[in-house]
Amino acid sequence: MPLQSRSNMSRHPEKILCTRSNILFKDGKWQGLKNTELDKYRKLIVDNAEFRPRDKLEEDPTYKQVIAQVILRYKDKYFLHKQENRAEGRLNGLCPLPLGGHIEEFDNQPNQDIIEIALLRELHEEVEIKAEIVSKEFLGLVYIEDDNPVNYVHIGLFYIFDIDSDNVHIKENGLKDIGFVDLDYLKENVETLTYWSRIIIEYL
């Protein structure tokens, strides 16, 4: 999959949270989902956070862009949507299981949990949710190192929020509702999922 041109990437001058790869992986890299030592790695990311222009990071693997991701679960079903026309065109046409995105500089508030702030902001930007969050779980960190340029410069922090209703609908342009589906549906349609989602379903 080709990299975006510099002219396309220049549309993203906003500063986003990233961490130097040599700090993040000082004890070694992993492939897929890491679900051990989560407090350690969460603290490592927060303590070594930098905010750099997104358009400068898209082709710079010496940094990993940190993506806050939240999966909504109601009973035994998971909210799924389709990305149709977003700025990150390399994922258009695929179905993300999580909601979320970059952690931005304005998410950094004094004495506040920056990841929690970003998760909730992204959630309410992307969906209209008429449900209460009843529990939250940090599922793990996803990293894939392959020939896909999207994967190579990002790391995902995945959370599951259990909610008390399935009254959730996409409201952000470029995304489309699919709705709540069970695990069997996700496994049967795995090729339609985003790369990270294909990994995550094995741990649900």
Helices and strands as residue ranges (DSSP letters): H 6-9, E 15-20, H 21-24, E 32-34, H 38-47, E 50-53, H 54-57, E 63-74, E 77-83, G 89-91, E 99-102, G 105-107, H 114-126, E 127-129, E 133-143, H 149-152, E 154-163, E 168-170, E 175-181, H 183-188, G 190-192, H 195-200, G 201-203
